[in-house]
């Protein structure tokens, strides 16, 4: 539930990272606004951020990334 986690993971792996802030968590998350703003301010490359509790958007982003990588393999 930490907003900095996607930045750390993106710094360690070579694959794209999809960050999904959640509205529930510990501390003062303000309904997901604090993690969302932390994820949007990521300084690591390759982080895609979707809206709060947007699992559908994250799945769609994963499908887009998958499609792009398959098209790159064909060429």
C-alpha positions as CSV (number, residue, x, y, z in Angstrom):
1,X,0.0,0.0,0.0
2,X,3.1,2.2,0.0
3,X,3.3,4.8,-2.8
4,X,7.1,4.5,-3.2
5,X,7.0,0.7,-3.8
6,X,6.5,0.9,-7.6
7,X,9.5,3.2,-7.9
8,X,11.7,0.8,-6.0
9,X,10.6,-2.2,-8.0
10,X,11.0,-0.3,-11.3
11,X,14.5,0.5,-10.3
12,X,15.3,-3.1,-9.8
13,X,13.7,-4.8,-12.8
14,X,13.9,-4.3,-16.6
15,X,10.2,-4.8,-17.2
16,X,7.4,-2.2,-17.0
17,X,5.7,-1.7,-13.7
18,X,2.0,-0.9,-13.3
19,X,1.2,1.0,-10.1
20,X,-2.3,0.7,-8.7
21,X,-3.0,2.9,-5.6
22,X,-5.7,1.6,-3.3
23,X,-8.2,3.5,-1.3
24,X,-7.7,1.4,1.8
25,X,-4.5,1.0,3.7
26,X,-2.7,2.0,6.8
27,X,-1.9,5.5,8.1
28,X,-3.2,8.7,6.5
29,X,-3.8,7.5,2.9
30,X,-6.7,10.0,2.4
31,X,-8.7,7.6,0.3
32,X,-5.8,6.7,-1.9
33,X,-4.8,10.2,-2.8
34,X,-1.5,10.1,-0.9
35,X,-0.3,6.9,-2.7
36,X,-1.5,8.2,-6.0
37,X,0.5,11.4,-5.7
38,X,3.6,9.4,-4.6
39,X,3.3,7.1,-7.6
40,X,2.8,10.0,-10.0
41,X,6.0,11.6,-8.7
42,X,8.0,8.5,-9.4
43,X,11.6,9.2,-10.6
44,X,12.1,5.6,-12.0
45,X,11.5,5.0,-15.7
46,X,8.9,2.4,-16.8
47,X,6.2,3.1,-14.2
48,X,2.6,3.3,-15.5
49,X,0.1,4.7,-12.9
50,X,-3.6,4.1,-13.1
51,X,-6.3,5.7,-11.0
52,X,-7.3,4.8,-7.4
53,X,-8.7,1.2,-7.2
54,X,-8.6,0.9,-11.0
55,X,-7.8,-2.8,-11.5
56,X,-9.5,-2.8,-14.9
57,X,-7.3,0.0,-16.1
58,X,-4.2,-1.8,-14.9
59,X,-5.3,-5.0,-16.7
60,X,-5.9,-3.0,-19.9
61,X,-2.4,-1.3,-19.5
62,X,-0.9,-4.8,-19.2
63,X,-2.7,-6.0,-22.3
64,X,-1.4,-2.9,-24.2
65,X,2.2,-3.6,-23.0
66,X,1.9,-7.2,-24.0
67,X,0.5,-6.4,-27.5
68,X,3.4,-3.9,-28.0
69,X,6.0,-6.4,-27.1
70,X,4.5,-9.1,-29.4
71,X,4.5,-6.6,-32.3
72,X,8.1,-5.8,-31.6
73,X,9.0,-9.5,-31.8
74,X,7.4,-9.9,-35.2
75,X,9.6,-7.2,-36.7
